[in-house]
Amino acid sequence: MVLETAAPALRASRSTLRRARAETTVSIDAPSSKLAGISNYSNKLGAMQIVIGNVLSADDLAIVTAALARAHFVDGRATAGFAARTVKNNRQADDRKLETVRKLVTERIMGNEVFRLAVRPKALTPLLFSRYQDGMNYGSHVDDALMDGLRTDVSFTLFLSDPESYDGGELVIESASGDDAVKLAAGSLVAYPSTALHLVAPVTRGRRLAAVGWARSFIRDSARREMLFDLDTARRQLFAREGKSAEYDLVSKSLANLLRMWAED
């Protein structure tokens, strides 16, 4: 990313996400079309977790859901490891005709500036489209460290179904300080470290569609990714208030040099 040509400054404010339990988060939004929607991130024991709204537009969602309605789905256990296979109960799209839709969704994710700032993605694995219906769930598991030849640093779920159209189906991200149950509006995404145990709660009504994937990050360590995200956010706020000042230049220099120190290209 070219630091001087990044999108307009982010504006931060304190807010509360309603999840399995109340917690303090930071809400970020900006006027730029590239940063549409509201993003929240929380930190638990150094594990950064971020929610990004409006990754897909209404038109994008209509295209994706229409394609999935025609797609062929197979037993999701085919893509699980030997242990995860015992707790996985869902269906996954297995249709070459979805390549155009897969490309569209991948472009929207990689084109989202908040995702790029938070994840620093070098590459994504091919996306999986999953479907959960009444009685289906995915028990507690950790994602494989290597997928499709890539180290998995960040896992993400892009919700494709209206949350009012199904009951249950929360993505529950486990940690030593408690569990976060995440259920988002269609078109919204949650990203979290691939090192975390997580599960999908049983769906008790309706149908839950989602796209899931994994990112190889230029920054392997989650705590370092968070520091860079915070520093970049502060840099943009400073620019919004004061323009290109001496202080802005110093913060930009520090951000660039930390990236040089930590990035794995």
Short mmCIF file of the C-alpha atoms (twelve columns), coordinates in Angstrom:
data_MODEL
# 
_entry.id   MODEL 
# 
loop_
_atom_site.group_PDB 
_atom_site.id 
_atom_site.type_symbol 
_atom_site.label_atom_id 
_atom_site.label_alt_id 
_atom_site.label_comp_id 
_atom_site.label_asym_id 
_atom_site.label_seq_id 
_atom_site.Cartn_x 
_atom_site.Cartn_y 
_atom_site.Cartn_z 
_atom_site.pdbx_PDB_model_num 
ATOM 1   C CA . MET A 1   0.000   0.000   0.000   1 
ATOM 2   C CA . VAL A 2   1.296   3.484   -0.868  1 
ATOM 3   C CA . LEU A 3   0.937   5.391   2.368   1 
ATOM 4   C CA . GLU A 4   0.501   8.866   0.896   1 
ATOM 5   C CA . THR A 5   -2.361  7.807   -1.420  1 
ATOM 6   C CA . ALA A 6   -4.465  5.860   1.082   1 
ATOM 7   C CA . ALA A 7   -8.155  6.723   1.445   1 
ATOM 8   C CA . PRO A 8   -9.323  9.612   3.690   1 
ATOM 9   C CA . ALA A 9   -8.785  9.542   7.423   1 
ATOM 10  C CA . LEU A 10  -10.687 7.157   9.665   1 
ATOM 11  C CA . ARG A 11  -12.761 8.560   12.520  1 
ATOM 12  C CA . ALA A 12  -12.735 6.514   15.731  1 
ATOM 13  C CA . SER A 13  -15.267 6.449   18.582  1 
ATOM 14  C CA . ARG A 14  -16.003 4.160   21.507  1 
ATOM 15  C CA . SER A 15  -18.971 1.787   21.171  1 
ATOM 16  C CA . THR A 16  -20.316 -1.509  22.461  1 
ATOM 17  C CA . LEU A 17  -20.959 -4.621  20.406  1 
ATOM 18  C CA . ARG A 18  -23.811 -6.832  21.576  1 
ATOM 19  C CA . ARG A 19  -22.364 -10.319 21.490  1 
ATOM 20  C CA . ALA A 20  -22.399 -13.248 23.895  1 
ATOM 21  C CA . ARG A 21  -21.307 -10.746 26.519  1 
ATOM 22  C CA . ALA A 22  -20.720 -6.985  26.560  1 
ATOM 23  C CA . GLU A 23  -17.207 -5.797  25.742  1 
ATOM 24  C CA . THR A 24  -15.474 -2.573  24.816  1 
ATOM 25  C CA . THR A 25  -14.674 -2.103  21.146  1 
ATOM 26  C CA . VAL A 26  -13.571 0.615   18.793  1 
ATOM 27  C CA . SER A 27  -15.909 1.658   15.984  1 
ATOM 28  C CA . ILE A 28  -14.413 3.084   12.821  1 
ATOM 29  C CA . ASP A 29  -16.119 4.717   9.913   1 
ATOM 30  C CA . ALA A 30  -15.140 7.113   7.127   1 
ATOM 31  C CA . PRO A 31  -16.752 8.993   4.271   1 
ATOM 32  C CA . SER A 32  -14.714 7.175   1.643   1 
ATOM 33  C CA . SER A 33  -16.686 4.712   -0.487  1 
ATOM 34  C CA . LYS A 34  -13.837 2.288   0.021   1 
ATOM 35  C CA . LEU A 35  -14.517 2.347   3.748   1 
ATOM 36  C CA . ALA A 36  -18.301 2.118   3.626   1 
ATOM 37  C CA . GLY A 37  -20.007 0.572   6.614   1 
ATOM 38  C CA . ILE A 38  -19.051 0.340   10.243  1 
ATOM 39  C CA . SER A 39  -16.066 -1.614  11.451  1 
ATOM 40  C CA . ASN A 40  -15.356 -2.722  14.993  1 
ATOM 41  C CA . TYR A 41  -12.372 -4.373  16.485  1 
ATOM 42  C CA . SER A 42  -11.727 -5.853  19.868  1 
ATOM 43  C CA . ASN A 43  -8.654  -7.229  21.526  1 
ATOM 44  C CA . LYS A 44  -8.630  -10.195 23.861  1 
ATOM 45  C CA . LEU A 45  -5.260  -11.298 25.124  1 
ATOM 46  C CA . GLY A 46  -3.576  -9.823  22.055  1 
ATOM 47  C CA . ALA A 47  -5.925  -11.460 19.527  1 
ATOM 48  C CA . MET A 48  -7.345  -8.856  17.175  1 
ATOM 49  C CA . GLN A 49  -10.865 -9.420  15.924  1 
ATOM 50  C CA . ILE A 50  -12.555 -7.070  13.465  1 
ATOM 51  C CA . VAL A 51  -16.058 -6.695  12.041  1 
ATOM 52  C CA . ILE A 52  -16.484 -4.928  8.695   1 
ATOM 53  C CA . GLY A 53  -19.882 -3.926  7.350   1 
ATOM 54  C CA . ASN A 54  -21.001 -3.615  3.723   1 
ATOM 55  C CA . VAL A 55  -18.235 -5.679  2.172   1 
ATOM 56  C CA . LEU A 56  -20.856 -6.746  -0.377  1 
ATOM 57  C CA . SER A 57  -23.467 -4.370  -1.781  1 
ATOM 58  C CA . ALA A 58  -27.122 -5.302  -2.126  1 
ATOM 59  C CA . ASP A 59  -26.537 -5.973  -5.832  1 
ATOM 60  C CA . ASP A 60  -23.542 -8.183  -5.037  1 
ATOM 61  C CA . LEU A 61  -25.598 -10.151 -2.508  1 
ATOM 62  C CA . ALA A 62  -28.370 -10.690 -5.016  1 
ATOM 63  C CA . ILE A 63  -25.884 -12.091 -7.544  1 
ATOM 64  C CA . VAL A 64  -24.182 -14.351 -4.994  1 
ATOM 65  C CA . THR A 65  -27.338 -15.739 -3.382  1 
ATOM 66  C CA . ALA A 66  -28.953 -16.374 -6.775  1 
ATOM 67  C CA . ALA A 67  -25.887 -18.348 -7.862  1 
ATOM 68  C CA . LEU A 68  -25.861 -20.338 -4.626  1 
ATOM 69  C CA . ALA A 69  -29.551 -21.151 -5.026  1 
ATOM 70  C CA . ARG A 70  -28.637 -22.974 -8.240  1 
ATOM 71  C CA . ALA A 71  -25.397 -24.515 -6.935  1 
ATOM 72  C CA . HIS A 72  -24.716 -28.134 -6.055  1 
ATOM 73  C CA . PHE A 73  -23.824 -28.654 -2.369  1 
ATOM 74  C CA . VAL A 74  -21.959 -31.624 -0.891  1 
ATOM 75  C CA . ASP A 75  -21.075 -32.886 2.575   1 
ATOM 76  C CA . GLY A 76  -18.774 -30.300 4.170   1 
ATOM 77  C CA . ARG A 77  -16.708 -32.928 5.944   1 
ATOM 78  C CA . ALA A 78  -14.743 -33.449 2.730   1 
ATOM 79  C CA . THR A 79  -12.694 -30.308 3.420   1 
ATOM 80  C CA . ALA A 80  -12.167 -30.887 7.163   1 
ATOM 81  C CA . GLY A 81  -9.194  -32.433 8.933   1 
ATOM 82  C CA . PHE A 82  -9.484  -35.874 10.488  1 
ATOM 83  C CA . ALA A 83  -10.546 -34.504 13.900  1 
ATOM 84  C CA . ALA A 84  -12.683 -31.580 12.712  1 
ATOM 85  C CA . ARG A 85  -14.512 -34.017 10.443  1 
ATOM 86  C CA . THR A 86  -16.088 -35.585 13.522  1 
ATOM 87  C CA . VAL A 87  -17.765 -32.309 14.578  1 
ATOM 88  C CA . LYS A 88  -18.555 -30.775 11.175  1 
ATOM 89  C CA . ASN A 89  -22.121 -30.974 9.924   1 
ATOM 90  C CA . ASN A 90  -22.798 -28.614 7.046   1 
ATOM 91  C CA . ARG A 91  -22.947 -28.474 3.263   1 
ATOM 92  C CA . GLN A 92  -20.468 -26.790 0.944   1 
ATOM 93  C CA . ALA A 93  -20.898 -25.653 -2.640  1 
ATOM 94  C CA . ASP A 94  -19.112 -27.876 -5.148  1 
ATOM 95  C CA . ASP A 95  -19.758 -26.268 -8.486  1 
ATOM 96  C CA . ARG A 96  -17.314 -24.941 -11.078 1 
ATOM 97  C CA . LYS A 97  -19.995 -22.566 -12.269 1 
ATOM 98  C CA . LEU A 98  -19.400 -20.561 -9.076  1 
ATOM 99  C CA . GLU A 99  -15.942 -19.402 -10.146 1 
ATOM 100 C CA . THR A 100 -17.289 -16.075 -11.406 1 
ATOM 101 C CA . VAL A 101 -19.092 -15.465 -8.113  1 
ATOM 102 C CA . ARG A 102 -16.059 -16.612 -6.132  1 
ATOM 103 C CA . LYS A 103 -13.915 -14.124 -8.046  1 
ATOM 104 C CA . LEU A 104 -16.430 -11.330 -7.396  1 
ATOM 105 C CA . VAL A 105 -16.499 -11.951 -3.643  1 
ATOM 106 C CA . THR A 106 -12.709 -12.261 -3.450  1 
ATOM 107 C CA . GLU A 107 -12.316 -8.946  -5.269  1 
ATOM 108 C CA . ARG A 108 -14.729 -7.229  -2.887  1 
ATOM 109 C CA . ILE A 109 -12.876 -8.560  0.161   1 
ATOM 110 C CA . MET A 110 -9.412  -7.692  -1.137  1 
ATOM 111 C CA . GLY A 111 -10.700 -4.320  -2.330  1 
ATOM 112 C CA . ASN A 112 -12.028 -3.360  1.108   1 
ATOM 113 C CA . GLU A 113 -9.559  -0.931  2.635   1 
ATOM 114 C CA . VAL A 114 -10.374 -1.727  6.258   1 
ATOM 115 C CA . PHE A 115 -9.740  -5.416  5.531   1 
ATOM 116 C CA . ARG A 116 -6.402  -4.560  3.944   1 
ATOM 117 C CA . LEU A 117 -5.370  -2.350  6.863   1 
ATOM 118 C CA . ALA A 118 -6.385  -4.886  9.516   1 
ATOM 119 C CA . VAL A 119 -5.258  -8.101  7.818   1 
ATOM 120 C CA . ARG A 120 -2.388  -6.937  5.571   1 
ATOM 121 C CA . PRO A 121 -3.186  -9.838  3.224   1 
ATOM 122 C CA . LYS A 122 -0.550  -11.247 0.932   1 
ATOM 123 C CA . ALA A 123 -2.931  -13.844 -0.513  1 
ATOM 124 C CA . LEU A 124 -6.255  -15.543 0.147   1 
ATOM 125 C CA . THR A 125 -7.148  -19.188 -0.121  1 
ATOM 126 C CA . PRO A 126 -9.994  -20.033 -2.521  1 
ATOM 127 C CA . LEU A 127 -13.278 -19.144 -0.823  1 
ATOM 128 C CA . LEU A 128 -15.663 -21.833 0.420   1 
ATOM 129 C CA . PHE A 129 -19.417 -21.295 0.333   1 
ATOM 130 C CA . SER A 130 -21.146 -23.062 3.221   1 
ATOM 131 C CA . ARG A 131 -24.787 -23.761 4.015   1 
ATOM 132 C CA . TYR A 132 -26.286 -24.696 7.384   1 
ATOM 133 C CA . GLN A 133 -29.883 -25.796 7.742   1 
ATOM 134 C CA . ASP A 134 -32.035 -26.890 10.664  1 
ATOM 135 C CA . GLY A 135 -29.964 -29.070 13.020  1 
ATOM 136 C CA . MET A 136 -26.589 -28.397 11.374  1 
ATOM 137 C CA . ASN A 137 -23.557 -27.044 13.233  1 
ATOM 138 C CA . TYR A 138 -19.754 -27.141 13.336  1 
ATOM 139 C CA . GLY A 139 -18.257 -28.027 16.706  1 
ATOM 140 C CA . SER A 140 -15.200 -26.477 18.306  1 
ATOM 141 C CA . HIS A 141 -12.062 -26.700 16.156  1 
ATOM 142 C CA . VAL A 142 -8.981  -24.799 15.061  1 
ATOM 143 C CA . ASP A 143 -8.279  -24.178 11.393  1 
ATOM 144 C CA . ASP A 144 -5.412  -25.959 9.657   1 
ATOM 145 C CA . ALA A 145 -2.133  -24.044 9.685   1 
ATOM 146 C CA . LEU A 146 -1.588  -24.668 5.966   1 
ATOM 147 C CA . MET A 147 -4.284  -24.555 3.287   1 
ATOM 148 C CA . ASP A 148 -3.746  -24.678 -0.451  1 
ATOM 149 C CA . GLY A 149 -0.038  -24.116 0.099   1 
ATOM 150 C CA . LEU A 150 -0.560  -20.981 2.217   1 
ATOM 151 C CA . ARG A 151 0.072   -20.404 5.903   1 
ATOM 152 C CA . THR A 152 -3.241  -19.339 7.471   1 
ATOM 153 C CA . ASP A 153 -2.838  -16.256 9.657   1 
ATOM 154 C CA . VAL A 154 -6.347  -14.777 9.574   1 
ATOM 155 C CA . SER A 155 -9.685  -16.570 9.231   1 
ATOM 156 C CA . PHE A 156 -12.792 -14.755 8.070   1 
ATOM 157 C CA . THR A 157 -16.503 -15.368 7.602   1 
ATOM 158 C CA . LEU A 158 -18.614 -13.263 5.252   1 
ATOM 159 C CA . PHE A 159 -22.295 -13.592 6.172   1 
ATOM 160 C CA . LEU A 160 -24.654 -13.966 3.190   1 
ATOM 161 C CA . SER A 161 -28.045 -14.555 4.857   1 
ATOM 162 C CA . ASP A 162 -30.284 -12.022 6.559   1 
ATOM 163 C CA . PRO A 163 -29.834 -12.737 10.296  1 
ATOM 164 C CA . GLU A 164 -33.611 -12.550 10.771  1 
ATOM 165 C CA . SER A 165 -34.086 -15.424 8.320   1 
ATOM 166 C CA . TYR A 166 -32.532 -18.049 10.607  1 
ATOM 167 C CA . ASP A 167 -32.130 -18.837 14.295  1 
ATOM 168 C CA . GLY A 168 -28.856 -19.971 15.826  1 
ATOM 169 C CA . GLY A 169 -25.858 -20.265 13.539  1 
ATOM 170 C CA . GLU A 170 -23.664 -17.819 15.450  1 
ATOM 171 C CA . LEU A 171 -19.932 -17.998 14.855  1 
ATOM 172 C CA . VAL A 172 -18.528 -18.413 18.363  1 
ATOM 173 C CA . ILE A 173 -14.877 -17.409 18.768  1 
ATOM 174 C CA . GLU A 174 -13.392 -18.866 21.923  1 
ATOM 175 C CA . SER A 175 -10.770 -17.292 24.176  1 
ATOM 176 C CA . ALA A 176 -9.499  -17.561 27.736  1 
ATOM 177 C CA . SER A 177 -11.514 -14.461 28.682  1 
ATOM 178 C CA . GLY A 178 -14.802 -15.748 27.265  1 
ATOM 179 C CA . ASP A 179 -16.591 -16.533 24.037  1 
ATOM 180 C CA . ASP A 180 -17.801 -14.066 21.386  1 
ATOM 181 C CA . ALA A 181 -20.947 -15.059 19.497  1 
ATOM 182 C CA . VAL A 182 -21.000 -13.257 16.142  1 
ATOM 183 C CA . LYS A 183 -24.041 -13.027 13.871  1 
ATOM 184 C CA . LEU A 184 -23.899 -10.242 11.301  1 
ATOM 185 C CA . ALA A 185 -25.988 -8.587  8.638   1 
ATOM 186 C CA . ALA A 186 -25.734 -10.059 5.155   1 
ATOM 187 C CA . GLY A 187 -22.688 -8.614  3.401   1 
ATOM 188 C CA . SER A 188 -20.734 -8.099  6.641   1 
ATOM 189 C CA . LEU A 189 -17.489 -9.875  7.534   1 
ATOM 190 C CA . VAL A 190 -15.671 -10.861 10.700  1 
ATOM 191 C CA . ALA A 191 -11.937 -11.581 10.654  1 
ATOM 192 C CA . TYR A 192 -9.985  -13.128 13.523  1 
ATOM 193 C CA . PRO A 193 -6.667  -14.932 14.117  1 
ATOM 194 C CA . SER A 194 -6.581  -18.456 12.697  1 
ATOM 195 C CA . THR A 195 -5.032  -19.614 15.966  1 
ATOM 196 C CA . ALA A 196 -8.386  -19.290 17.774  1 
ATOM 197 C CA . LEU A 197 -10.703 -22.154 18.594  1 
ATOM 198 C CA . HIS A 198 -14.159 -21.462 17.182  1 
ATOM 199 C CA . LEU A 199 -17.456 -23.119 16.324  1 
ATOM 200 C CA . VAL A 200 -20.735 -22.529 14.508  1 
ATOM 201 C CA . ALA A 201 -23.722 -22.908 16.829  1 
ATOM 202 C CA . PRO A 202 -26.576 -25.163 15.710  1 
ATOM 203 C CA . VAL A 203 -29.070 -23.641 13.302  1 
ATOM 204 C CA . THR A 204 -32.569 -24.205 14.676  1 
ATOM 205 C CA . ARG A 205 -34.601 -22.483 11.951  1 
ATOM 206 C CA . GLY A 206 -34.003 -21.352 8.399   1 
ATOM 207 C CA . ARG A 207 -30.817 -21.444 6.383   1 
ATOM 208 C CA . ARG A 208 -27.430 -19.825 7.006   1 
ATOM 209 C CA . LEU A 209 -25.228 -19.073 3.995   1 
ATOM 210 C CA . ALA A 210 -21.686 -17.789 4.333   1 
ATOM 211 C CA . ALA A 211 -18.401 -17.480 2.489   1 
ATOM 212 C CA . VAL A 212 -15.365 -18.507 4.503   1 
ATOM 213 C CA . GLY A 213 -11.700 -18.120 3.755   1 
ATOM 214 C CA . TRP A 214 -8.192  -17.626 5.090   1 
ATOM 215 C CA . ALA A 215 -5.508  -15.027 4.535   1 
ATOM 216 C CA . ARG A 216 -1.767  -15.295 4.491   1 
ATOM 217 C CA . SER A 217 -0.691  -11.966 5.975   1 
ATOM 218 C CA . PHE A 218 2.451   -9.991  5.302   1 
ATOM 219 C CA . ILE A 219 2.506   -9.634  9.115   1 
ATOM 220 C CA . ARG A 220 2.463   -13.049 10.776  1 
ATOM 221 C CA . ASP A 221 1.933   -11.879 14.367  1 
ATOM 222 C CA . SER A 222 -1.581  -10.760 15.380  1 
ATOM 223 C CA . ALA A 223 -0.340  -8.272  17.985  1 
ATOM 224 C CA . ARG A 224 1.895   -6.592  15.402  1 
ATOM 225 C CA . ARG A 225 -0.979  -6.411  12.933  1 
ATOM 226 C CA . GLU A 226 -3.040  -4.664  15.581  1 
ATOM 227 C CA . MET A 227 -0.268  -2.177  16.361  1 
ATOM 228 C CA . LEU A 228 0.023   -1.302  12.676  1 
ATOM 229 C CA . PHE A 229 -3.751  -0.946  12.382  1 
ATOM 230 C CA . ASP A 230 -3.891  1.378   15.405  1 
ATOM 231 C CA . LEU A 231 -0.949  3.426   14.183  1 
ATOM 232 C CA . ASP A 232 -2.419  3.768   10.699  1 
ATOM 233 C CA . THR A 233 -5.784  4.783   12.178  1 
ATOM 234 C CA . ALA A 234 -4.131  7.452   14.345  1 
ATOM 235 C CA . ARG A 235 -2.111  8.677   11.359  1 
ATOM 236 C CA . ARG A 236 -5.263  9.163   9.299   1 
ATOM 237 C CA . GLN A 237 -7.037  10.964  12.153  1 
ATOM 238 C CA . LEU A 238 -4.049  13.291  12.477  1 
ATOM 239 C CA . PHE A 239 -4.104  14.028  8.756   1 
ATOM 240 C CA . ALA A 240 -7.863  14.746  8.902   1 
ATOM 241 C CA . ARG A 241 -7.339  17.318  11.664  1 
ATOM 242 C CA . GLU A 242 -4.067  18.959  10.653  1 
ATOM 243 C CA . GLY A 243 -3.180  17.923  7.117   1 
ATOM 244 C CA . LYS A 244 0.357   16.927  6.183   1 
ATOM 245 C CA . SER A 245 2.177   18.173  9.266   1 
ATOM 246 C CA . ALA A 246 5.594   17.361  10.691  1 
ATOM 247 C CA . GLU A 247 3.892   15.114  13.235  1 
ATOM 248 C CA . TYR A 248 2.020   13.295  10.490  1 
ATOM 249 C CA . ASP A 249 5.290   12.699  8.661   1 
ATOM 250 C CA . LEU A 250 6.921   11.251  11.802  1 
ATOM 251 C CA . VAL A 251 4.024   8.860   12.403  1 
ATOM 252 C CA . SER A 252 4.053   7.861   8.721   1 
ATOM 253 C CA . LYS A 253 7.786   7.210   8.880   1 
ATOM 254 C CA . SER A 254 7.359   5.010   11.948  1 
ATOM 255 C CA . LEU A 255 4.535   3.053   10.303  1 
ATOM 256 C CA . ALA A 256 6.555   2.508   7.129   1 
ATOM 257 C CA . ASN A 257 9.651   1.428   9.026   1 
ATOM 258 C CA . LEU A 258 7.722   -1.000  11.230  1 
ATOM 259 C CA . LEU A 259 6.280   -2.546  8.083   1 
ATOM 260 C CA . ARG A 260 9.831   -2.918  6.719   1 
ATOM 261 C CA . MET A 261 10.939  -4.584  9.976   1 
ATOM 262 C CA . TRP A 262 8.024   -6.999  10.264  1 
ATOM 263 C CA . ALA A 263 6.753   -7.752  6.767   1 
ATOM 264 C CA . GLU A 264 7.406   -11.163 5.232   1 
ATOM 265 C CA . ASP A 265 7.297   -10.745 1.481   1 
# 
